Amino acid sequence: MPALKILRFDTLPSTQDYAVELSKNAEERGWTAVVAGAQTKGRGTARNDWYSPAGQNLYFSLTAWPPEGMADPAVLNHVAALAVAEVLSDCGVACKIKWPNDVLAGGKKICGILSTSGRNKRGDSFVVCGVGLNIDTQDFPPGLSELATSIKLVTGQSADKEELLGKLLAALKRR
């Protein structure tokens, strides 16, 4: 993986939307992770909202530049699911991947992954892979409490968001 730049924000509407706009206007092919402490309009697949309370979870989107001619640049979505499962396992969370974009723990969603591809103004292909990982949320809104979980709910322990981000980015790099 080329050098990685990390952009941090307290709040964004969506890390995915921000990273896609950055990628469309990029002058070079450097990898960038956009990280936010909260999202006001986080989203999952099929434009579903992603519950993104402030300071509780990990929300980031990673821009990657696949080699020209790569058959399916969305493979980054699968790589991200494997990386998340690896990191969660290291945290003591038994999980299962619900392909192509969910990671489940105890049958509930603990992580959602969303990939978007496009071309920048120079014509270079990019893929933005967004990850929403539930870490500390214990109270989900009505309708989500039966569907979602977090590391804290599963293990009884909190996890350091910065450490998890580092481990996830390293796992993505290895894969």
N, C-alpha and C positions, 0 to 999 in steps of 0.2 A: 504494500500500500504506500503511495506517495506520502509526503509530509501532510500532516493533518492539522487544520486550524479549527479551534473550538470557539464559537461565538456564544456567549451566555447572556440571557435576558431574565429579568424577574418575571415578566409576563409577556406573552405574545398571543395574538389571536390563534395562530397555529404554527408550530415549528415546521410542519410540512409545507405550508403555503409560503412561508418565508424562505425556506431552503430552495424551493422550486423557482421563485423569483430571482434569488441570487444566482442560481444555476443558469437560468435563461440569459442573464446579463454578464456571465463570467467571461473574463478575458483570457483566463488560463484554466487548466484542468486540475487544479489543486483540490484535494478532498477537504470538505468542511462539515463539521458537526454543529448544528444549531440546537442549543439546549435552553429550555425555559423552566422556571420554577412553577409556572402555571400557564394554562392555555384557556382563553375565553371562548374559542371556537375550535377546539380540538376535534378531529374527526377520524372515523374509522372507515372501513369499507362501505360501499354503497351510500357514501355521504352521511353515515350515521354519526351522531355526536359521540365524542369520547370524553367521559367525565374526567376533568383535569383540575382537581382542587389544588390550591396553592401550597407548596412546600411539602406535600405528602408523598409524591411519587416521582418517577423519572420520565421526562418527556424529551425526546430528541429526534432529530432527523439528520441523516448522514447522506451527503452528496458524494456519489462515486461516478467515475468516468470509465465505463467499460471499454475494452479494446474495440476498435472498429471491426465490424463484421461479426461481433459476438451474436450467436443465434438468438438468445433470449436474455436480454439484460435484466429482466425481472427475477433472474435466478438469485439476485441479492436478497430478495424476500425470503427465499428458502434458507440461504446462508444465515440470515439474521435470526430466523426461528431456531436453527441449530445452535447458534451462539447464545441466544437467550436461554435455551434449555440447558446448555452446558454450565452457564453461570448460575442459574437457579439451582441446579443439582449441587454445585459447590457450596451453595448457601443452605443446603439441607431441605430443599423443596423438591419433592418428587413431582415431575410434570410430564405432560404429554403434548405433542404438537398436533393441533387440529389444522391440517393443511388447507389453504396455503398461508394463513395469516394469524392464527391464534395460538397461544400457549396456555394450556389449562393446568390447574393444580386442584386436585380433588373434584374434578369435573366442572370447575368454574374457571372463567377467564381471568388470568393473572397478567397477561400481556397481549397487546394487539400490535400488529405490524402492518404497515401500509406502504407500498412502493408505487412511485410515479415515475414515468420516464418521459423524456423529451429531448429537444435539441436546443442548444444555445444559439445566440445570434451569429456565431461563427460556423454553425452547422455541426458542432461536436455533440455526440449523444451523451446524455447523463441519466442517472437513476438516482432518485431520492428515496431513501428507505427510512420511514418514520417508525419509532418504537415508543409505545406507552406502556410502562411497567409499573404495576401497582405495588408499592412498597409499604407505606404506612397507613393507607386508608382502612379504617375499621367500620365506618358507617357509610354505606352507599345509598344513593337516593332510591325511593320506591321504584320497583321494577328492575333495578340492578342488583339488589342485595341477594337475590336468588341465583344470579348469573355470574357475579364477579367476586373475586377474592384478592388478597394481597399477601405479601411475604409475612407481614406481621400477624395476619389472621391465621396463616398456615403454621408458622413456626413459633409464634408468641414473642418473636424478637423483631426489632427494627434492623434495617440494614443501611449502611452508609451510602448515600446516593452517589457521591463522587467516586467512591471505590467501585461501586457497581458500574458506573459509566466507564471508568478506566478498564475494568475487566471485560465489559461488553465490546468496547472498541478494540481491545487486544484480541478478543476471540474472533471478531470480524476480520481483523488483519490476518490472523493465522489461517482462517478459512478462505 
